[in-house]
Amino acid sequence: MNFDRNTIFGFLVLATLLFGYFYFTNKEQAALNRQQIIRDSIANTNRPLPKIAITKNEEDSIATVINIAAAGDFKNAGTGVEKLTIVENEVFKIAFTNLGGQPKWIELKNFKTKEGQLVKLAATSFDKLDYSINTTSNQTSRIANLYFTSSEVVNNSDGSKSLSFTLASDNIENAASIVHQFTVKPNEYMLGFDLQLNGANHLLTGEVLNLEWKYRAVNQEGDLKYERVNTQLGYSMNGEFDYHTIGRKTDVTFENNVQWLGLRQRFFNTILVAKNNFTDGKIEWNTPNDSLTVVQSTANMQLKAIGESVKIPLSIFYGPADYQILKSYNAEMSSLVNLGQGIYAFVSPINKYIVLPVFDFCMKLVNSYGMAILLLTVFIRLITSPLMYPGYKTSAQMKILRPDLAKLKEKFPDQQQFSMEQMKFMREAGVNQFAGCLPGLLQIPIFFALYSFFNAHVDLRGENFLWARDLSAYDSIFDFGTIPLISSIYGNHISLFTITACATSFLISIYSMSATPDQNNPVLKYMPYIFPVFLLFIFNSLPSALTWYYTVSNVITLGLQFVIQKFIIDHDKLILKIEESRKKPKKKSKWQEQMEKVQEQQKKLKETQSKR
């Protein structure tokens, strides 16, 4: 095996992992599509008979009658007018509604949609917090249907703001009440939520509160398919984090203590936290067949409510998928940010302890995300250059030895015999053939670490650089619409950074081929040129931050190879060293002796077969 075979081996390993990743990614999307087909079929089968047409006023009147009847001892709460109370801090604005005494929508002040509006979370009619209470001895009602009495917003001494919603019984003999108290702290995305039940033994059955949490994640990034692939359900059970991508499963049942559960839709998280833990429960999710919804989930979680007066401390996180922010609340929560998960979990430490702090430091220096990526690339190449140098040196040696290897090929046309003689020749010349493996293999953990990092780093969202309008998305310079077959393989756009990344990869391949001694081997001859073409299809829909990094990295590689070849490696001195090395007796390693033995046996077997 020579330098170029090892380089090709590195390329093949990287290509295999790349295609493996995107195979499973596409498999998840296919699973989503199959689930939707099944749901549509069930919906068509179970479609109810046409209803008698009624007006909106009639529908509201019927709902009001039903609510009042179900309200029982809380009949005054069965009807009312919805009122919103706005509370805000430096990072978000929350609209609370008296209907159900809960958040109506959350607006993030530091993040905008593609249309330039502020990002809103939990803002659809599907979103709600709900649970059932006993309103009389034989009647129940959902609190989301009842109108609470809201308090004034209270400014606390610590800078926080509090708002309470109260639901009181009209029955003097059964003075039960419910209080929802929310606390908004300065500069925090975590909303405090204390649920107070007075007369809990009458309001609840079996000393258990069954909390229903419905949440719909609305598309925020434009590319719905890509956002769904990067959406997860995560939770911490018994202190251990776990997650599920929405395409692989449709529900999770919890049988142990759950500290929190949340949904991450690539760049934004909504997390429900129980400070005293959920005892058990279940969460289900699906992907509606529309162009707005990423996923919608329904969680039914149980909380202990023992005694007459019960206080249940909860909290809800509405905010960005920012590793540092989530880590400040809970170390396990930060695991929702995909810095390396599943079979790629081995790159997570690289991101947490090297890439993330270095990138933050670079941002302090240049205050430009594109330039920070450039500096990060330079840093990575500097620390890996000592490891890459032996490969570059071997490349220079291979160029020098190429004429001798060509003569050797003519002398031994049989490929097996040539491999034996080549191994012997390289050993005599003192050339480490396996040093060329390192540059190809070293790219693997670095590439997947940076793929995870650039795909999950929320600060890149909406940041422009050169022609790229958003470093967290592909940098389209031309959208050509949907073309059968082409769109499914390549996409419906052209990414310029992808082209620059593939072009520089092609130049590296050309340089690498100049050191290839065996130009007759089709794998060695064409594979370096085919690999950049593969990247053209793989990279086209990836974040432009990643393809910009890859472009810079390739340019640095070309520069390093040129500098090392022209100014560091003394070719004349290297030739003399090789000649001296060839004159010295060489001691074979056990592995080399074993390889030569195997090759000699194969040669004899081949000669025996040819004589028959």
Secondary structure, 3 states (H helix, E strand, C coil): CCHHHHHHHHHHHHHHHHHHHHHHHHHHHHHHHHHHHHHHHHHHHCCCCCCCCCCHHHHHHHHHHHHHHHHHHHHHHCCCCCCEEEEECCCEEEEEECECCEEEEEEEEEEECCCCCEEEECCCCCCEEECEEEEECCEEEEHHHCECEECCCEECCCCCEEEEEEEECCCCCCCCEEEEEEEECCCCCEEEEEEEEECHHHHCCCCEEEEEEEEEEECCCCCHHHHHHCEEEEEEECCEEEEEECCCCCEEEECCCEEEEEEEECCEEEEEEEEEEECEEEEEEECCCCCCEEEEEEEEEEEECCCCEEEEEEEEEEEECCHHHHHHHCCCHHHHCCCCCHHHHHHHHHHHHHHHHHHHHHHHHHCCHHHHHHHHHHHHHHHHHHHHHHHHHHHHHHHHHHHHHHHHHHHCCCHHHHHHHHHHHHHHHCCCHHHHHHHHHHHHHHHHHHHHHHHHCHHHCCCCECCECCCCCCCEEEECCCCCCHHHHCCCEEEHHHHHHHHHHHHHHHHHHCCCCCCCCHHHHHHHHHHHHHHHHHHCCCCHHHHHHHHHHHHHHHHHHHHHHHHHCCHHHHHHHHHHHHHCCCCCCHHHHHHHHHHHHHHHHHHHHHHC
